[in-house]
Amino acid sequence: MNASDRLNHPATFTAFGLNAEAEPLAPGLHVVATPIGNLADISLRALATLAAADAVVAEDTRVTKTLLAHYGIATPLAAYHEHNAEVMRPHLLARLAAGAALALVSDAGTPLISDPGYKLVAEALAQGLSVTSVPGASAVLTALVVAGLPTDRFFFEGFLPPKSAARRQRIAALSTIPGTLVFFESPRRVAETLADLAAVLGPRDAALARELTKVFETVRRGKLPDLAAATAAAPPPKGEIVLLIGPPSGEAPAIEAAELDLRIRKALESLSVKEAATLVSVETGQPRRKVYARAVELATRGR
Protein backbone atom coordinates (compact mmCIF):
# COMPACT_ATOMS: atom_id res chain seq x y z
CA MET A 1 0.00 0.00 0.00
CA ASN A 2 1.41 3.42 -0.97
CA ALA A 3 0.57 6.90 0.34
CA SER A 4 -2.39 7.41 -1.99
CA ASP A 5 -3.83 4.02 -1.02
CA ARG A 6 -3.67 5.02 2.65
CA LEU A 7 -5.62 8.18 1.89
CA ASN A 8 -8.31 6.27 -0.01
CA HIS A 9 -8.60 3.48 2.57
CA PRO A 10 -8.52 5.07 6.04
CA ALA A 11 -7.41 2.75 8.83
CA THR A 12 -9.42 2.20 11.99
CA PHE A 13 -8.99 0.87 15.51
CA THR A 14 -11.28 0.24 18.46
CA ALA A 15 -10.77 1.86 21.88
CA PHE A 16 -13.18 2.30 24.80
CA GLY A 17 -15.78 0.44 22.77
CA LEU A 18 -15.67 3.06 20.01
CA ASN A 19 -14.42 2.79 16.46
CA ALA A 20 -11.82 5.45 15.63
CA GLU A 21 -10.26 6.46 12.35
CA ALA A 22 -6.48 6.84 12.26
CA GLU A 23 -4.88 9.77 10.43
CA PRO A 24 -2.66 8.87 7.46
CA LEU A 25 0.86 8.00 8.58
CA ALA A 26 3.96 9.70 7.18
CA PRO A 27 6.42 7.40 5.39
CA GLY A 28 9.26 6.07 7.50
CA LEU A 29 10.01 3.74 10.38
CA HIS A 30 7.85 4.30 13.45
CA VAL A 31 9.26 2.70 16.61
CA VAL A 32 6.19 1.90 18.74
CA ALA A 33 6.17 0.94 22.43
CA THR A 34 3.59 -1.70 23.34
CA PRO A 35 2.27 -2.92 26.73
CA ILE A 36 4.56 -5.02 28.95
CA GLY A 37 1.58 -6.89 30.38
CA ASN A 38 -1.64 -4.97 30.82
CA LEU A 39 -3.09 -4.37 27.34
CA ALA A 40 -4.59 -1.08 28.51
CA ASP A 41 -1.10 0.40 28.83
CA ILE A 42 -0.93 1.69 25.26
CA SER A 43 -1.37 5.20 23.97
CA LEU A 44 -3.95 6.38 21.46
CA ARG A 45 -1.07 7.56 19.28
CA ALA A 46 0.42 4.06 19.31
CA LEU A 47 -2.92 2.53 18.32
CA ALA A 48 -3.34 5.02 15.49
CA THR A 49 0.21 4.32 14.28
CA LEU A 50 -0.29 0.56 14.31
CA ALA A 51 -3.59 0.93 12.46
CA ALA A 52 -2.31 3.31 9.78
CA ALA A 53 1.02 1.60 9.04
CA ASP A 54 1.52 -0.41 5.87
CA ALA A 55 2.85 -3.24 8.04
CA VAL A 56 3.68 -3.92 11.68
CA VAL A 57 7.19 -5.33 11.98
CA ALA A 58 7.14 -7.61 15.02
CA GLU A 59 9.61 -9.72 16.96
CA ASP A 60 6.98 -12.44 17.47
CA THR A 61 3.94 -12.08 15.23
CA ARG A 62 1.88 -14.36 17.47
CA VAL A 63 2.28 -12.00 20.44
CA THR A 64 1.59 -8.88 18.40
CA LYS A 65 -1.39 -10.49 16.66
CA THR A 66 -3.10 -10.75 20.05
CA LEU A 67 -2.55 -7.05 20.72
CA LEU A 68 -3.82 -5.99 17.29
CA ALA A 69 -6.90 -8.22 17.55
CA HIS A 70 -7.74 -6.74 20.96
CA TYR A 71 -7.93 -3.28 19.42
CA GLY A 72 -9.53 -4.28 16.12
CA ILE A 73 -6.46 -3.50 14.02
CA ALA A 74 -6.09 -5.37 10.72
CA THR A 75 -2.63 -4.17 9.64
CA PRO A 76 -0.50 -6.94 8.04
CA LEU A 77 2.33 -8.35 10.16
CA ALA A 78 5.95 -8.99 9.18
CA ALA A 79 8.35 -10.99 11.36
CA TYR A 80 11.72 -9.45 12.25
CA HIS A 81 13.79 -11.24 14.89
CA GLU A 82 17.36 -12.35 15.58
CA HIS A 83 17.04 -15.45 13.39
CA ASN A 84 15.87 -13.70 10.20
CA ALA A 85 17.18 -10.16 10.73
CA GLU A 86 20.01 -10.37 8.20
CA VAL A 87 17.61 -11.50 5.47
CA MET A 88 14.66 -9.28 6.40
CA ARG A 89 16.51 -6.02 7.06
CA PRO A 90 17.37 -5.23 3.40
CA HIS A 91 13.78 -6.03 2.41
CA LEU A 92 12.38 -3.69 5.09
CA LEU A 93 14.83 -0.93 4.16
CA ALA A 94 13.79 -1.25 0.52
CA ARG A 95 10.13 -0.84 1.51
CA LEU A 96 11.00 2.23 3.55
CA ALA A 97 13.01 3.71 0.69
CA ALA A 98 9.99 3.19 -1.58
CA GLY A 99 7.83 5.30 0.75
CA ALA A 100 6.27 2.74 3.07
CA ALA A 101 5.25 3.52 6.63
CA LEU A 102 6.34 0.65 8.88
CA ALA A 103 5.65 0.28 12.61
CA LEU A 104 8.37 -1.56 14.54
CA VAL A 105 7.34 -3.29 17.80
CA SER A 106 8.92 -5.76 20.20
CA ASP A 107 7.13 -8.52 22.10
CA ALA A 108 6.53 -6.09 24.96
CA GLY A 109 7.62 -2.63 25.98
CA THR A 110 9.87 -0.26 24.07
CA PRO A 111 11.68 -1.69 21.01
CA LEU A 112 15.49 -1.83 20.83
CA ILE A 113 15.74 -2.94 24.49
CA SER A 114 17.06 -6.52 24.21
CA ASP A 115 15.76 -7.04 20.67
CA PRO A 116 17.28 -6.73 17.13
CA GLY A 117 15.67 -3.39 16.25
CA TYR A 118 18.85 -1.35 16.76
CA LYS A 119 20.48 -2.36 13.46
CA LEU A 120 17.32 -1.62 11.50
CA VAL A 121 17.07 1.85 13.01
CA ALA A 122 20.79 2.52 12.51
CA GLU A 123 20.73 1.49 8.84
CA ALA A 124 17.54 3.41 8.18
CA LEU A 125 19.14 6.56 9.57
CA ALA A 126 22.33 5.90 7.61
CA GLN A 127 20.24 5.86 4.43
CA GLY A 128 18.56 9.14 5.33
CA LEU A 129 15.19 7.52 6.06
CA SER A 130 12.78 8.92 8.64
CA VAL A 131 12.70 7.27 12.08
CA THR A 132 10.06 8.34 14.62
CA SER A 133 9.58 7.22 18.23
CA VAL A 134 6.10 6.54 19.61
CA PRO A 135 6.89 6.25 23.35
CA GLY A 136 5.13 4.17 25.96
CA ALA A 137 5.63 1.31 28.40
CA SER A 138 9.10 0.20 29.51
CA ALA A 139 9.85 -2.57 32.00
CA VAL A 140 13.03 -0.76 33.07
CA LEU A 141 11.29 2.47 34.07
CA THR A 142 8.22 0.72 35.45
CA ALA A 143 10.41 -1.31 37.81
CA LEU A 144 12.60 1.66 38.71
CA VAL A 145 9.76 3.85 39.94
CA VAL A 146 8.32 1.20 42.29
CA ALA A 147 11.61 -0.19 43.64
CA GLY A 148 12.14 2.51 46.25
CA LEU A 149 15.75 3.00 45.08
CA PRO A 150 17.47 6.17 43.83
CA THR A 151 16.19 7.20 40.40
CA ASP A 152 18.40 10.22 39.66
CA ARG A 153 21.03 7.92 38.13
CA PHE A 154 20.62 4.37 36.91
CA PHE A 155 22.47 1.93 34.67
CA PHE A 156 20.62 -0.69 32.61
CA GLU A 157 22.78 -3.78 32.05
CA GLY A 158 20.25 -6.18 30.56
CA PHE A 159 21.07 -9.84 31.16
CA LEU A 160 24.19 -10.85 33.09
CA PRO A 161 26.33 -13.80 31.87
CA PRO A 162 24.76 -17.23 32.56
CA LYS A 163 27.88 -18.74 34.21
CA SER A 164 28.69 -17.75 37.80
CA ALA A 165 32.38 -16.91 37.32
CA ALA A 166 31.75 -14.64 34.35
CA ARG A 167 28.70 -13.19 36.08
CA ARG A 168 30.69 -12.25 39.18
CA GLN A 169 33.36 -10.63 37.05
CA ARG A 170 30.77 -8.52 35.30
CA ILE A 171 29.08 -7.59 38.58
CA ALA A 172 32.47 -6.53 39.93
CA ALA A 173 33.01 -4.32 36.90
CA LEU A 174 29.65 -2.63 37.54
CA SER A 175 30.08 -2.32 41.30
CA THR A 176 31.48 1.22 41.40
CA ILE A 177 28.80 2.79 39.20
CA PRO A 178 27.25 5.58 41.33
CA GLY A 179 23.66 4.76 40.50
CA THR A 180 20.96 2.10 40.69
CA LEU A 181 21.77 -1.02 38.64
CA VAL A 182 18.95 -2.58 36.60
CA PHE A 183 19.04 -6.15 35.24
CA PHE A 184 16.72 -8.51 33.41
CA GLU A 185 16.83 -12.14 34.56
CA SER A 186 15.12 -15.43 33.83
CA PRO A 187 13.07 -17.12 36.60
CA ARG A 188 15.20 -20.28 36.54
CA ARG A 189 18.43 -18.34 37.11
CA VAL A 190 17.33 -15.51 39.39
CA ALA A 191 18.25 -17.24 42.68
CA GLU A 192 21.82 -17.90 41.48
CA THR A 193 22.16 -14.38 40.16
CA LEU A 194 20.97 -12.85 43.44
CA ALA A 195 23.47 -15.01 45.33
CA ASP A 196 26.30 -13.73 43.14
CA LEU A 197 25.11 -10.14 43.45
CA ALA A 198 25.04 -10.48 47.24
CA ALA A 199 28.50 -12.08 47.32
CA VAL A 200 30.06 -9.32 45.22
CA LEU A 201 28.10 -6.24 46.26
CA GLY A 202 27.29 -7.03 49.90
CA PRO A 203 24.25 -5.73 51.80
CA ARG A 204 23.01 -3.15 49.34
CA ASP A 205 19.33 -2.27 49.09
CA ALA A 206 17.65 -4.22 46.29
CA ALA A 207 14.32 -5.08 44.70
CA LEU A 208 12.95 -7.96 42.64
CA ALA A 209 10.06 -6.92 40.38
CA ARG A 210 8.00 -9.67 38.75
CA GLU A 211 5.08 -9.71 36.31
CA LEU A 212 4.88 -5.91 36.22
CA THR A 213 1.45 -4.48 35.28
CA LYS A 214 -0.06 -8.00 35.27
CA VAL A 215 -2.52 -9.63 37.67
CA PHE A 216 0.21 -11.22 39.82
CA GLU A 217 2.56 -8.23 39.92
CA THR A 218 4.99 -8.58 42.84
CA VAL A 219 7.79 -6.32 44.06
CA ARG A 220 10.01 -7.66 46.86
CA ARG A 221 12.40 -5.23 48.54
CA GLY A 222 15.21 -5.71 51.04
CA LYS A 223 18.94 -6.09 51.52
CA LEU A 224 20.64 -8.17 48.84
CA PRO A 225 21.65 -11.09 51.10
CA ASP A 226 18.12 -11.31 52.55
CA LEU A 227 16.52 -11.13 49.13
CA ALA A 228 18.91 -13.79 47.83
CA ALA A 229 18.19 -16.12 50.75
CA ALA A 230 14.42 -15.70 50.47
CA THR A 231 14.47 -16.33 46.72
CA ALA A 232 16.66 -19.43 47.11
CA ALA A 233 14.29 -20.86 49.74
CA ALA A 234 11.14 -20.39 47.63
CA PRO A 235 10.02 -22.17 44.45
CA PRO A 236 11.36 -20.54 41.25
CA PRO A 237 9.25 -17.49 40.46
CA LYS A 238 7.24 -17.28 37.26
CA GLY A 239 7.11 -14.51 34.69
CA GLU A 240 9.35 -11.69 33.57
CA ILE A 241 11.80 -10.42 36.22
CA VAL A 242 13.64 -7.15 36.73
CA LEU A 243 16.35 -6.90 39.43
CA LEU A 244 17.36 -3.51 40.83
CA ILE A 245 20.35 -2.85 43.09
CA GLY A 246 20.99 0.39 44.94
CA PRO A 247 24.24 2.36 44.47
CA PRO A 248 27.35 1.80 46.60
CA SER A 249 27.51 3.54 49.96
CA GLY A 250 31.20 4.33 49.66
CA GLU A 251 32.00 2.60 52.95
CA ALA A 252 34.09 -0.60 52.85
CA PRO A 253 33.09 -3.09 55.58
CA ALA A 254 35.81 -4.42 57.86
CA ILE A 255 37.09 -7.87 56.92
CA GLU A 256 39.32 -10.29 58.82
CA ALA A 257 42.43 -11.87 57.31
CA ALA A 258 40.89 -15.35 57.40
CA GLU A 259 37.78 -14.15 55.56
CA LEU A 260 39.94 -12.38 52.97
CA ASP A 261 41.96 -15.58 52.38
CA LEU A 262 38.75 -17.59 52.06
CA ARG A 263 37.40 -15.25 49.40
CA ILE A 264 40.70 -15.24 47.51
CA ARG A 265 40.92 -19.05 47.53
CA LYS A 266 37.38 -19.36 46.23
CA ALA A 267 38.05 -16.85 43.46
CA LEU A 268 41.27 -18.64 42.48
CA GLU A 269 39.30 -21.82 41.82
CA SER A 270 38.02 -20.35 38.56
CA LEU A 271 39.98 -17.15 37.94
CA SER A 272 43.57 -16.08 37.33
CA VAL A 273 45.49 -14.33 40.12
CA LYS A 274 44.89 -10.95 38.48
CA GLU A 275 41.18 -11.56 37.95
CA ALA A 276 40.72 -13.00 41.46
CA ALA A 277 42.46 -9.99 43.02
CA THR A 278 40.23 -7.56 41.11
CA LEU A 279 37.05 -9.43 42.06
CA VAL A 280 37.91 -9.79 45.77
CA SER A 281 39.07 -6.19 45.97
CA VAL A 282 35.70 -5.02 44.65
CA GLU A 283 33.79 -7.46 46.88
CA THR A 284 35.56 -6.41 50.07
CA GLY A 285 36.56 -2.81 49.43
CA GLN A 286 40.17 -3.68 50.27
CA PRO A 287 43.01 -2.07 48.26
CA ARG A 288 43.67 -4.08 45.12
CA ARG A 289 47.45 -4.00 45.66
CA LYS A 290 47.03 -5.65 49.06
CA VAL A 291 44.63 -8.29 47.72
CA TYR A 292 46.84 -9.01 44.70
CA ALA A 293 49.91 -9.53 46.88
CA ARG A 294 48.02 -11.97 49.08
CA ALA A 295 46.58 -13.79 46.04
CA VAL A 296 50.11 -14.25 44.66
CA GLU A 297 51.19 -15.74 48.00
CA LEU A 298 48.28 -18.16 48.16
CA ALA A 299 48.65 -19.20 44.52
CA THR A 300 52.40 -19.73 44.88
CA ARG A 301 52.09 -22.06 47.86
CA GLY A 302 49.14 -23.94 46.40
CA ARG A 303 46.50 -21.99 48.34
Residue pairs with C-beta under 8 A, 6 or more apart in sequence:
1 9
1 54
1 100
2 99
2 100
3 24
3 27
3 99
6 24
6 25
6 52
6 54
6 101
7 24
10 21
10 22
10 24
11 21
11 22
11 48
11 51
11 52
11 73
11 75
12 19
12 20
12 21
12 22
12 51
12 72
13 19
13 20
13 22
13 47
13 48
13 50
13 51
13 71
13 72
13 73
14 20
14 71
14 72
15 44
15 47
15 71
19 72
20 44
20 47
20 48
22 47
22 48
22 49
22 51
22 52
23 48
23 52
24 52
25 48
25 49
25 52
25 53
25 101
26 101
26 130
26 132
27 96
27 99
27 100
27 101
27 130
28 96
28 101
28 102
28 124
28 129
28 130
28 131
28 132
29 96
29 102
29 104
29 120
29 121
29 124
29 129
29 130
29 131
29 132
30 49
30 53
30 101
30 102
30 103
30 104
30 132
30 134
31 104
31 110
31 111
31 112
31 117
31 121
31 131
31 132
31 133
31 134
32 46
32 49
32 50
32 103
32 104
32 105
32 111
32 134
32 136
33 42
33 43
33 46
33 105
33 109
33 110
33 111
33 134
33 135
33 136
33 137
33 138
34 42
34 46
34 64
34 67
34 105
34 106
34 108
34 109
34 136
34 137
35 41
35 42
35 67
35 108
35 109
35 136
35 137
35 213
36 108
36 109
36 137
36 138
36 139
36 142
36 212
36 213
36 240
37 108
37 211
37 212
37 213
37 214
37 217
37 240
38 213
38 214
39 67
39 70
41 136
41 137
41 213
42 67
42 71
42 136
42 137
43 134
43 135
43 136
45 134
46 134
46 136
47 71
47 73
49 103
49 134
50 56
50 68
50 71
50 73
50 75
50 103
50 105
51 71
51 73
51 75
52 75
52 101
53 75
53 101
53 102
53 103
54 75
54 76
54 95
54 100
54 101
54 102
55 75
55 76
55 77
55 78
55 95
55 100
55 102
55 103
56 64
56 68
56 75
56 76
56 77
56 78
56 102
56 103
56 105
57 78
57 79
57 80
57 92
57 102
57 103
57 104
57 105
57 120
58 64
58 77
58 78
58 79
58 80
58 105
58 106
58 107
59 79
59 80
59 81
59 105
59 106
59 107
59 115
59 116
60 79
60 81
60 107
61 77
61 78
61 79
63 107
63 108
64 77
64 105
64 107
65 77
68 74
68 75
68 77
75 103
78 88
78 92
78 102
79 88
80 88
80 89
80 92
80 104
80 116
80 117
80 120
81 115
81 116
82 115
82 116
85 116
85 119
85 120
89 119
89 120
89 123
92 102
92 120
93 120
93 123
93 124
93 127
93 129
95 102
96 102
96 124
96 127
96 129
97 127
97 129
103 134
104 111
104 117
104 120
104 121
105 111
106 112
106 113
106 115
106 117
107 115
108 137
108 139
108 240
109 136
109 137
109 138
109 139
110 135
110 136
110 137
110 138
111 117
112 118
112 121
113 138
113 139
113 140
113 156
113 158
114 158
114 159
114 184
121 131
124 130
124 131
125 131
137 213
139 184
139 212
139 240
139 242
140 156
140 182
140 242
142 209
142 212
142 213
143 182
143 207
143 209
143 212
143 219
143 242
143 244
144 151
144 154
144 180
144 182
144 244
145 151
146 207
146 209
146 212
146 219
147 180
147 207
147 209
147 219
147 221
147 244
148 205
148 207
148 221
149 180
149 205
149 206
149 207
149 244
149 245
149 246
150 179
150 180
150 246
150 247
151 180
152 179
153 178
153 179
153 180
153 247
154 179
154 180
154 181
154 182
155 174
155 177
155 179
155 180
155 181
155 182
156 182
157 170
157 174
157 181
157 182
157 183
158 183
158 184
159 183
159 184
159 185
159 186
160 167
160 170
160 171
160 183
160 185
160 193
160 196
161 167
161 169
161 170
162 189
164 192
164 196
164 270
165 270
165 271
167 193
167 196
168 196
168 199
168 200
168 279
169 271
169 275
169 278
169 279
171 196
171 197
171 200
171 201
172 200
172 278
172 279
172 282
172 283
174 181
175 200
175 201
175 248
175 282
176 248
176 282
177 247
178 247
178 248
179 247
180 244
180 245
180 246
180 247
181 244
181 245
181 247
182 242
182 243
182 244
183 193
183 242
183 243
183 244
183 245
184 240
184 241
184 242
184 243
185 193
185 241
185 242
185 243
186 241
187 236
187 237
187 238
187 239
187 241
188 236
190 208
190 231
190 236
190 237
190 241
190 243
191 228
191 231
191 232
191 236
193 243
194 206
194 208
194 224
194 227
194 228
194 231
194 232
194 243
195 228
195 232
197 206
197 224
197 228
197 243
197 245
198 224
198 225
198 227
198 228
199 283
200 279
200 282
200 283
201 224
201 245
201 248
201 283
202 224
202 225
202 253
202 283
203 223
203 224
203 225
204 223
204 224
204 245
204 246
204 247
204 248
204 249
205 221
205 222
205 223
205 224
205 245
205 246
206 221
206 222
206 223
206 224
206 227
206 243
206 244
206 245
206 246
207 219
207 220
207 221
207 222
207 227
207 243
207 244
208 218
208 219
208 220
208 227
208 231
208 237
208 241
208 242
208 243
208 244
209 217
209 218
209 219
209 241
209 242
209 243
209 244
210 216
210 217
210 218
210 219
210 220
210 237
210 238
210 239
210 240
210 241
210 242
211 217
211 218
211 238
211 239
211 240
212 240
212 242
214 239
216 238
216 239
218 237
220 227
220 230
220 231
221 227
222 230
224 245
231 237
251 285
252 284
252 285
252 286
253 284
253 285
255 284
255 285
255 286
260 280
260 284
260 286
260 291
260 294
261 294
261 298
263 280
263 283
263 284
264 276
264 277
264 280
264 291
264 294
264 295
264 298
265 298
265 303
267 275
267 276
267 279
267 280
267 295
268 276
268 295
268 298
268 299
268 303
271 279
273 292
273 295
273 296
273 299
274 292
276 295
277 288
277 291
277 292
277 295
278 288
280 286
280 291
280 295
281 287
281 288
281 291
281 292
284 291
